[in-house]
């Protein structure tokens, strides 16, 4: 739980020169009154690029979870804790292996309480509700008996790479889910940022040239749906 009252060990002072050098000014202007601290976060499985930044002051305190590159430069951030003497705005968060759930109370807005769930990706935080999969492709066993889908002439990865080059697009926020010990897996593709014609062409061409594919088009399947159906340690980003 990330709350202002939590005790954090191994945190180090963060000074103005480092704040500016690492691009933390994207978060906000460095103020001379609060004390700033930074520390690596080890509660997230397999993530070495996360740090927690704290701004602590007598009357107003903030925490930010930050994704940084190999040199410690800011890539993306979310505010995970906040409080002040007035009490009209409060933020606290729950940390999980791959997710961050942020609870916000804002007495100035309606509704005054909201919850946002974020997925930690390689270089940014993704709101889970924003990840909608519109196409999936499944493969059964490589034996016993063999799923004909494995005889597809062009692998999905190769098709994606060629399609991206031909149409100047990039497929992001898509996943592969391992579902068995004999090669069983399903790909979930999100076409976020693509226009309708390009999406339809991707699906149409993929299906037309691969008659044995186990495929489906979806309009409402989301990241949360995928999590409910599968164990998290079997879900991998496609890229």
C-alpha positions as CSV (number, residue, x, y, z in Angstrom):
1,X,0.0,0.0,0.0
2,X,1.4,3.4,-0.9
3,X,0.2,5.9,1.6
4,X,1.8,9.0,3.0
5,X,2.1,7.4,6.4
6,X,4.0,4.3,5.1
7,X,7.6,3.8,6.2
8,X,10.0,3.4,3.3
9,X,13.6,2.2,3.9
10,X,16.7,2.8,1.7
11,X,15.3,6.0,0.3
12,X,17.9,8.6,-0.8
13,X,17.6,12.4,-1.0
14,X,16.8,13.8,-4.4
15,X,18.2,17.2,-5.3
16,X,17.2,19.8,-7.8
17,X,20.1,19.2,-10.2
18,X,19.2,15.5,-10.5
19,X,15.5,16.3,-10.8
20,X,16.1,18.4,-13.9
21,X,18.8,16.1,-15.3
22,X,16.6,13.0,-15.2
23,X,13.5,14.8,-16.7
24,X,11.5,14.7,-13.5
25,X,10.4,18.3,-14.2
26,X,7.7,16.6,-16.3
27,X,6.1,15.7,-13.0
28,X,6.3,19.4,-11.9
29,X,8.6,22.2,-10.9
30,X,11.1,21.4,-8.2
31,X,10.0,23.3,-5.1
32,X,12.7,24.4,-2.6
33,X,10.4,23.9,0.5
34,X,9.5,20.1,0.4
35,X,12.1,17.4,0.9
36,X,12.4,15.0,-2.1
37,X,13.4,11.4,-1.9
38,X,13.9,8.6,-4.4
39,X,14.2,4.8,-4.0
40,X,14.1,1.7,-6.2
41,X,11.0,-0.4,-6.0
42,X,11.4,-4.1,-5.7
43,X,7.8,-5.2,-5.0
44,X,7.1,-5.6,-8.7
45,X,8.1,-8.9,-10.3
46,X,10.8,-8.6,-13.0
47,X,10.8,-4.8,-13.0
48,X,14.1,-3.1,-12.4
49,X,13.1,0.2,-13.9
50,X,10.7,1.5,-11.3
51,X,11.4,4.1,-8.7
52,X,9.3,5.9,-6.1
53,X,9.7,9.6,-5.7
54,X,8.4,11.4,-2.6
55,X,7.8,15.1,-2.0
56,X,7.3,15.6,1.8
57,X,6.3,18.9,3.3
58,X,4.5,20.1,6.5
59,X,1.2,20.7,4.9
60,X,1.3,18.8,1.5
61,X,2.8,15.5,0.5
62,X,3.0,13.5,-2.7
63,X,4.4,10.2,-4.1
64,X,4.9,9.3,-7.7
65,X,5.7,5.9,-9.2
66,X,8.1,6.4,-12.1
67,X,9.3,4.2,-15.0
68,X,12.9,5.1,-15.9
69,X,15.3,4.0,-18.5
70,X,18.7,2.4,-18.0
71,X,20.2,5.7,-17.1
72,X,17.4,6.7,-14.7
73,X,15.7,9.2,-17.0
74,X,11.9,9.5,-16.7
75,X,9.7,7.6,-19.2
76,X,6.3,7.8,-17.5
77,X,4.8,8.3,-14.1
78,X,1.6,8.2,-12.1
79,X,0.8,9.8,-8.7
80,X,0.3,7.1,-6.2
81,X,-0.2,9.0,-2.9
82,X,-1.3,12.5,-1.9
83,X,-2.6,14.3,1.1
84,X,-2.8,17.8,2.5
85,X,-4.2,19.6,5.6
86,X,-7.5,20.5,3.8
87,X,-8.3,16.9,3.1
88,X,-10.4,17.5,0.0
89,X,-8.0,15.5,-2.2
90,X,-6.5,12.1,-1.1
91,X,-4.8,9.4,-3.1
92,X,-3.5,6.0,-2.0
93,X,-2.5,3.0,-4.0
94,X,-2.1,-0.8,-3.8
95,X,0.9,-2.4,-5.5
96,X,0.9,-5.8,-7.0
97,X,3.4,-7.8,-9.1
98,X,2.4,-6.2,-12.4
99,X,-0.4,-3.8,-11.5
100,X,-1.0,-0.6,-9.6
101,X,-4.5,0.2,-8.3
102,X,-5.0,3.9,-7.4
103,X,-7.9,5.1,-5.2
104,X,-8.7,8.8,-5.5
105,X,-11.0,10.9,-3.3
106,X,-11.7,14.4,-4.7
107,X,-14.2,16.4,-2.8
108,X,-14.4,18.9,-5.6
109,X,-15.6,16.5,-8.3
110,X,-18.5,14.1,-8.9
111,X,-18.2,11.2,-8.4
112,X,-15.9,12.1,-5.5
113,X,-14.3,8.6,-5.4
114,X,-12.8,6.8,-8.4
115,X,-10.4,3.8,-8.8
116,X,-7.9,3.5,-11.7
117,X,-6.0,0.3,-12.4
118,X,-2.8,0.5,-14.3
119,X,-0.7,-2.2,-16.0
120,X,3.1,-1.6,-15.9
121,X,4.5,-2.0,-19.4
122,X,8.1,-1.6,-20.6
123,X,8.0,2.1,-20.9
124,X,4.7,3.5,-19.7
125,X,1.6,2.9,-17.5
126,X,-1.4,1.6,-19.3
127,X,-5.0,2.1,-18.0
128,X,-6.4,-1.4,-18.1
129,X,-9.8,-0.3,-19.3
130,X,-8.2,1.2,-22.4
131,X,-6.8,-2.2,-23.6
132,X,-9.4,-3.8,-25.8
133,X,-8.6,-6.8,-27.9
134,X,-10.3,-6.9,-31.3
135,X,-8.7,-10.1,-32.6
136,X,-7.4,-13.3,-31.2
137,X,-5.6,-16.3,-32.7
138,X,-5.3,-19.7,-31.0
139,X,-3.2,-22.7,-31.5
140,X,-3.8,-26.2,-30.0
141,X,-1.4,-29.0,-29.4
142,X,1.6,-29.5,-31.6
143,X,0.9,-33.2,-31.4
144,X,-1.6,-35.7,-29.9
145,X,-3.2,-34.8,-32.4
146,X,-1.5,-31.9,-34.1
147,X,-3.7,-28.7,-34.5
148,X,-3.9,-27.9,-38.3
149,X,-3.3,-24.2,-37.3
150,X,0.4,-25.0,-36.9
151,X,0.5,-25.6,-40.7
152,X,-0.2,-21.9,-41.3
153,X,2.3,-20.7,-44.0
154,X,3.2,-17.5,-42.3
155,X,3.5,-17.2,-38.5
156,X,1.6,-14.4,-36.8
157,X,4.8,-12.7,-35.7
158,X,6.1,-12.6,-39.3
159,X,2.7,-11.4,-40.7
160,X,2.6,-8.6,-38.1
161,X,6.1,-7.5,-39.0
162,X,5.4,-7.5,-42.8
163,X,2.0,-5.7,-42.3
164,X,3.5,-3.0,-40.2
165,X,6.1,-2.3,-42.8
166,X,3.7,-2.3,-45.7
167,X,1.2,0.0,-44.0
168,X,3.4,2.2,-41.7
169,X,1.7,1.2,-38.5
170,X,2.9,-0.3,-35.2
171,X,1.0,-3.0,-33.2
172,X,1.2,-2.3,-29.5
173,X,-0.4,-3.6,-26.3
174,X,-0.9,-7.1,-27.5
175,X,-0.2,-10.4,-25.7
176,X,0.6,-14.1,-26.0
177,X,-0.9,-16.4,-23.4
178,X,0.6,-19.9,-22.9
179,X,-2.2,-22.4,-22.3
180,X,-0.6,-25.8,-22.3
181,X,2.6,-27.9,-22.3
182,X,2.3,-29.0,-25.9
183,X,2.4,-25.6,-27.5
184,X,-1.1,-24.4,-26.8
185,X,-1.3,-20.6,-26.9
186,X,-3.5,-17.7,-27.8
187,X,-2.5,-14.3,-29.1
188,X,-4.6,-11.3,-28.2
189,X,-4.2,-8.2,-30.4
190,X,-5.1,-4.6,-29.7
191,X,-5.3,-2.3,-32.7
192,X,-5.3,0.8,-30.6
193,X,-4.5,3.9,-32.7
194,X,-5.2,2.2,-36.1
195,X,-8.0,3.4,-38.3
196,X,-10.9,1.1,-39.1
197,X,-9.9,0.3,-42.7
198,X,-6.4,-0.8,-41.7
199,X,-7.8,-3.0,-38.8
200,X,-10.3,-4.7,-41.1
201,X,-7.6,-5.3,-43.8
202,X,-5.3,-6.9,-41.2
203,X,-8.0,-9.3,-40.1
204,X,-9.3,-10.0,-43.6
205,X,-5.9,-10.8,-45.1
206,X,-4.8,-12.9,-42.2
207,X,-7.9,-15.1,-42.3
208,X,-8.1,-15.4,-46.1
209,X,-4.6,-16.8,-46.4
210,X,-4.8,-19.2,-43.5
211,X,-7.8,-21.4,-43.7
212,X,-6.9,-23.6,-40.6
213,X,-6.6,-20.7,-38.1
214,X,-8.6,-20.8,-34.9
215,X,-9.4,-17.1,-34.9
216,X,-12.0,-14.7,-33.6
217,X,-12.8,-11.0,-33.8
218,X,-13.9,-9.4,-30.5
219,X,-15.3,-6.1,-29.6
220,X,-15.5,-6.3,-25.8
221,X,-12.6,-8.6,-24.6
222,X,-10.3,-6.6,-22.4
223,X,-7.1,-7.0,-20.5
224,X,-9.1,-7.6,-17.3
225,X,-11.0,-10.4,-19.1
226,X,-7.8,-12.0,-20.1
227,X,-6.4,-11.8,-16.6
228,X,-9.6,-13.6,-15.3
229,X,-9.2,-16.4,-17.7
230,X,-5.5,-17.0,-17.4
231,X,-2.7,-17.2,-14.8
232,X,-0.6,-14.0,-14.8
233,X,2.7,-15.8,-15.0
234,X,1.6,-17.2,-18.4
235,X,0.8,-13.9,-20.0
236,X,3.5,-12.2,-22.0
237,X,3.7,-9.0,-24.0
238,X,3.9,-9.8,-27.7
239,X,6.8,-7.3,-28.1
